[in-house]
Amino acid sequence: MLTNESTAVSRTAIITGAGTGIGFAIAQALARQRTQVLLNDFDAASAENAAETIRQAGGVCEACPGDASDVAFVQHMVDTAVDRFGSVDMAIANAGITVFGDIFTTTPEAFQKIVDLNLRGSFFLAQRAAMQMRKQANTLRERGGRVLFISSVVGHIGHPGLPVYSMTKAGLEMLVKQLVIDFSPLGITVNAIAPGATLTERTLDDPDYIPIWSRITPMGRPGTVEDIANAALFLLSPASGQITGQSLVVDGGWSSVGIPPV
């Protein structure tokens, strides 16, 4: 998002891991606001189907399937967005992986897989997108931009079976604070959203998910992908121009009580 915005200027967003779930909901919400979207997913069919759904609804969206933990591919996404749409104004690092297992059962291979996508991919998307935003300050129009990480409530509170995943999400939230130092002089804000229990294609496969999380969530229900997308729209909008270095928890109050899902 540009710091001095004009409605005549099209904005471009890159969003990773957006074939389904929270990422797709954010992509849809942005497209409805006439943002041009470069939509990434590791699964090519999911990326293409998601992009086509957005186009059929009248949005501008291009699929860019590939591995969001691969730095060369991250640069390819940035280059593709510039070639196709002319700029990069927002980068949403949504791609992530959850692998359950306690510290005694976690293998080095599983550890590295989680860290590579959740941390490495997010770090280098922020880096390469911000480098492009910095370039645009001299070659296009107004300076600035938005970087948004999708963290998790388990970056704030312990949860059984998620030591590595929780570590990476907490790491993202510290990265948000650190990047304020480098990004603020460029007019780029950087924030995170930490979703709690959320209804997605994956969680809906569990018949106990809604009953359990409805019982232990103070607001009486798990979140929806639209709940997270609405928070993302705010942090990507001009209304949040003075908000940076922050993590917004969207969990219906669960982290305030911390009742385990048993």
C-alpha positions, 0 to 999 in steps of 0.5 A: 500500500502506498503512503500517498495513495491515489485511487487511479493507481492499481496496487499489486499484492504477492501472497504465498500459500494462497490456493486454499484457506486463509491465503485464498480468503485474503487474495479474494478480499484484496481482489474485490478491492481491485488489487492485482494479485499474484497468487502462489501455492506449492500445488499448481492445480490449487494455484490455478483453480484459485486464480481462476475463481478470482478472475471469474468473480471479476478480479485480476489474479495470476497464478504463480505456483512453486516453492515459497521457501526457495529464494530463487523462486521468491525472486521469480515471484517478485519479477513476475509481479513487476513484469505482469502488473508493474509493481509490488505494493504488498507482500503477504507471507502466508505459506506455512507448514504444520508438523505435529510431534513433541521434542522427542519425536521431531526429526532433523528432516521435519525440523528443517522442512518447517523452518525453511518454509515458515521462516526462510520463505517469509524472511526472503519474501519480505526482503525481496519485496522490500527491495522492489518497493525501495526501487519503486520509490525512485522509478515509479511514484510514491514510496512505501508498501505493506509487508504482512506475516501470518503467524499463529496464536501458538506463537504466544501460548504453548500447544501440545505437539507443536514445538517447532511450529510454535518456535517459527511463529514466535520468530516471525513476530520478532522479525516483524519488530526487527524489520521496523528498523529497516522498513520504516525509512522506506515508508513500508509497514510490517505487521503480523496476524496470529490466527487462533483456531480457524475453519479451513479445508484441513480443519473441517476434516476433523468432525470434533474441531467445531464442537471442541473449539466452540466450547473452549473459545470465549466468543463461542466459535472458532474463527473463519477465514473471513475473520482473518482476511478482514484483519489483513485488509485493515493492516494492508489499508491506508487506515493502518498507516501508523501501525507497524511492528505489531502482531494482531491476535485473532482468536476469539479470546482463546489465548486469554484463557488458554483452555487446551483442546482436549 
